């Protein structure tokens, strides 16, 4: 008997690995204003609190990688309510990547949806 819960968690983790960067770029492009990590996590959790995508620990490495690639700019500002905050804003290169990744995502989603729907018709 398979452990469906474990397999589902693994599947969700693998799925998130490929979509977190796209979701972060889309969120920052839509907002326009710079956001710091906790704000980003809250906004993602507001969309779907159950998805691991919104967990802060998983976001920071992706945010750093996107900044290292020049798709985000980041800077630190002091905070009166705690430690300094690192803010992120999408760059023009980030907007270009977002457009291309969105195109690829839609093609991939369409293919997967067609395969799932086809399987449902055969079943």
BALOBA-1460 file (C-alpha; in Angstrom, 3 decimals):
// residues 123
<rec num="1" residu="x" x="0.000" y="0.000" z="0.000"/>
<rec num="2" residu="x" x="1.420" y="3.404" z="-0.935"/>
<rec num="3" residu="x" x="1.716" y="6.280" z="1.478"/>
<rec num="4" residu="x" x="-0.290" y="8.819" z="-0.519"/>
<rec num="5" residu="x" x="0.236" y="11.593" z="2.015"/>
<rec num="6" residu="x" x="4.031" y="11.301" z="1.813"/>
<rec num="7" residu="x" x="3.969" y="11.062" z="-1.977"/>
<rec num="8" residu="x" x="1.701" y="14.100" z="-2.171"/>
<rec num="9" residu="x" x="4.021" y="16.160" z="0.060"/>
<rec num="10" residu="x" x="6.968" y="15.165" z="-2.135"/>
<rec num="11" residu="x" x="5.051" y="16.030" z="-5.296"/>
<rec num="12" residu="x" x="4.010" y="19.411" z="-3.865"/>
<rec num="13" residu="x" x="7.622" y="20.169" z="-2.866"/>
<rec num="14" residu="x" x="8.880" y="19.366" z="-6.374"/>
<rec num="15" residu="x" x="6.072" y="21.381" z="-7.945"/>
<rec num="16" residu="x" x="6.820" y="24.358" z="-5.694"/>
<rec num="17" residu="x" x="10.507" y="24.279" z="-6.599"/>
<rec num="18" residu="x" x="9.677" y="25.196" z="-10.173"/>
<rec num="19" residu="x" x="6.907" y="27.703" z="-9.501"/>
<rec num="20" residu="x" x="8.090" y="29.755" z="-6.536"/>
<rec num="21" residu="x" x="10.268" y="32.070" z="-8.633"/>
<rec num="22" residu="x" x="7.428" y="32.660" z="-11.104"/>
<rec num="23" residu="x" x="4.968" y="33.423" z="-8.300"/>
<rec num="24" residu="x" x="7.416" y="35.807" z="-6.608"/>
<rec num="25" residu="x" x="8.120" y="37.725" z="-9.810"/>
<rec num="26" residu="x" x="4.380" y="37.939" z="-10.556"/>
<rec num="27" residu="x" x="3.592" y="39.185" z="-7.052"/>
<rec num="28" residu="x" x="6.308" y="41.844" z="-7.111"/>
<rec num="29" residu="x" x="5.331" y="42.958" z="-10.624"/>
<rec num="30" residu="x" x="1.670" y="43.226" z="-9.673"/>
<rec num="31" residu="x" x="2.371" y="45.149" z="-6.487"/>
<rec num="32" residu="x" x="4.890" y="47.531" z="-7.995"/>
<rec num="33" residu="x" x="6.007" y="48.723" z="-4.555"/>
<rec num="34" residu="x" x="9.013" y="47.131" z="-2.874"/>
<rec num="35" residu="x" x="8.152" y="44.431" z="-0.330"/>
<rec num="36" residu="x" x="10.174" y="42.726" z="2.379"/>
<rec num="37" residu="x" x="10.182" y="38.969" z="2.922"/>
<rec num="38" residu="x" x="7.534" y="38.784" z="5.634"/>
<rec num="39" residu="x" x="5.133" y="40.901" z="3.557"/>
<rec num="40" residu="x" x="5.719" y="38.631" z="0.574"/>
<rec num="41" residu="x" x="5.042" y="35.531" z="2.675"/>
<rec num="42" residu="x" x="1.828" y="37.065" z="4.052"/>
<rec num="43" residu="x" x="0.578" y="37.914" z="0.560"/>
<rec num="44" residu="x" x="1.282" y="34.397" z="-0.707"/>
<rec num="45" residu="x" x="-0.379" y="32.865" z="2.365"/>
<rec num="46" residu="x" x="-3.437" y="35.033" z="1.746"/>
<rec num="47" residu="x" x="-3.837" y="33.289" z="-1.612"/>
<rec num="48" residu="x" x="-3.472" y="29.756" z="-0.206"/>
<rec num="49" residu="x" x="-2.316" y="29.270" z="3.365"/>
<rec num="50" residu="x" x="-1.866" y="25.509" z="2.937"/>
<rec num="51" residu="x" x="0.723" y="25.630" z="0.179"/>
<rec num="52" residu="x" x="4.349" y="25.421" z="1.266"/>
<rec num="53" residu="x" x="5.088" y="28.132" z="-1.304"/>
<rec num="54" residu="x" x="4.258" y="30.793" z="1.261"/>
<rec num="55" residu="x" x="6.563" y="29.538" z="3.994"/>
<rec num="56" residu="x" x="9.154" y="32.166" z="4.737"/>
<rec num="57" residu="x" x="12.083" y="29.788" z="5.035"/>
<rec num="58" residu="x" x="11.484" y="28.582" z="1.488"/>
<rec num="59" residu="x" x="11.171" y="32.101" z="0.073"/>
<rec num="60" residu="x" x="14.437" y="33.693" z="1.103"/>
<rec num="61" residu="x" x="16.766" y="31.442" z="-0.917"/>
<rec num="62" residu="x" x="14.621" y="32.030" z="-4.013"/>
<rec num="63" residu="x" x="14.526" y="35.783" z="-3.422"/>
<rec num="64" residu="x" x="18.332" y="35.832" z="-3.041"/>
<rec num="65" residu="x" x="18.786" y="33.765" z="-6.207"/>
<rec num="66" residu="x" x="16.476" y="36.065" z="-8.192"/>
<rec num="67" residu="x" x="18.411" y="39.089" z="-6.914"/>
<rec num="68" residu="x" x="21.747" y="37.425" z="-7.776"/>
<rec num="69" residu="x" x="20.442" y="36.846" z="-11.310"/>
<rec num="70" residu="x" x="19.481" y="40.517" z="-11.643"/>
<rec num="71" residu="x" x="15.747" y="39.814" z="-11.777"/>
<rec num="72" residu="x" x="15.160" y="41.592" z="-8.468"/>
<rec num="73" residu="x" x="16.928" y="44.446" z="-6.795"/>
<rec num="74" residu="x" x="17.263" y="44.342" z="-3.034"/>
<rec num="75" residu="x" x="18.420" y="46.638" z="-0.282"/>
<rec num="76" residu="x" x="18.291" y="46.813" z="3.494"/>
<rec num="77" residu="x" x="16.492" y="49.531" z="5.434"/>
<rec num="78" residu="x" x="16.422" y="50.053" z="9.183"/>
<rec num="79" residu="x" x="13.142" y="49.267" z="10.941"/>
<rec num="80" residu="x" x="11.783" y="51.050" z="13.996"/>
<rec num="81" residu="x" x="9.868" y="47.890" z="14.966"/>
<rec num="82" residu="x" x="12.708" y="45.380" z="14.906"/>
<rec num="83" residu="x" x="15.718" y="44.291" z="12.877"/>
<rec num="84" residu="x" x="16.544" y="45.849" z="9.508"/>
<rec num="85" residu="x" x="14.400" y="44.672" z="6.609"/>
<rec num="86" residu="x" x="15.558" y="43.577" z="3.172"/>
<rec num="87" residu="x" x="13.254" y="44.947" z="0.499"/>
<rec num="88" residu="x" x="12.813" y="43.505" z="-2.990"/>
<rec num="89" residu="x" x="11.618" y="45.077" z="-6.232"/>
<rec num="90" residu="x" x="11.376" y="43.536" z="-9.688"/>
<rec num="91" residu="x" x="13.804" y="44.845" z="-12.323"/>
<rec num="92" residu="x" x="13.234" y="45.286" z="-16.056"/>
<rec num="93" residu="x" x="15.108" y="42.009" z="-16.626"/>
<rec num="94" residu="x" x="12.789" y="40.459" z="-14.047"/>
<rec num="95" residu="x" x="9.767" y="41.678" z="-16.021"/>
<rec num="96" residu="x" x="11.214" y="40.140" z="-19.185"/>
<rec num="97" residu="x" x="11.820" y="36.841" z="-17.384"/>
<rec num="98" residu="x" x="8.308" y="36.987" z="-15.943"/>
<rec num="99" residu="x" x="6.806" y="37.353" z="-19.415"/>
<rec num="100" residu="x" x="8.796" y="34.420" z="-20.788"/>
<rec num="101" residu="x" x="8.259" y="32.183" z="-17.755"/>
<rec num="102" residu="x" x="4.530" y="32.974" z="-17.851"/>
<rec num="103" residu="x" x="4.433" y="31.861" z="-21.491"/>
<rec num="104" residu="x" x="6.260" y="28.637" z="-20.602"/>
<rec num="105" residu="x" x="4.027" y="28.059" z="-17.565"/>
<rec num="106" residu="x" x="0.872" y="28.419" z="-19.665"/>
<rec num="107" residu="x" x="2.181" y="25.976" z="-22.282"/>
<rec num="108" residu="x" x="3.129" y="23.482" z="-19.587"/>
<rec num="109" residu="x" x="-0.180" y="23.900" z="-17.762"/>
<rec num="110" residu="x" x="-2.069" y="23.387" z="-21.007"/>
<rec num="111" residu="x" x="-0.148" y="20.176" z="-21.762"/>
<rec num="112" residu="x" x="-0.691" y="18.783" z="-18.259"/>
<rec num="113" residu="x" x="-4.377" y="19.737" z="-18.310"/>
<rec num="114" residu="x" x="-4.796" y="18.006" z="-21.660"/>
<rec num="115" residu="x" x="-3.092" y="14.860" z="-20.364"/>
<rec num="116" residu="x" x="-5.214" y="14.833" z="-17.208"/>
<rec num="117" residu="x" x="-8.411" y="15.473" z="-19.170"/>
<rec num="118" residu="x" x="-7.477" y="12.789" z="-21.724"/>
<rec num="119" residu="x" x="-6.867" y="10.271" z="-18.950"/>
<rec num="120" residu="x" x="-10.257" y="11.126" z="-17.478"/>
<rec num="121" residu="x" x="-11.947" y="10.378" z="-20.805"/>
<rec num="122" residu="x" x="-10.160" y="7.016" z="-21.102"/>
<rec num="123" residu="x" x="-10.812" y="6.004" z="-17.498"/>
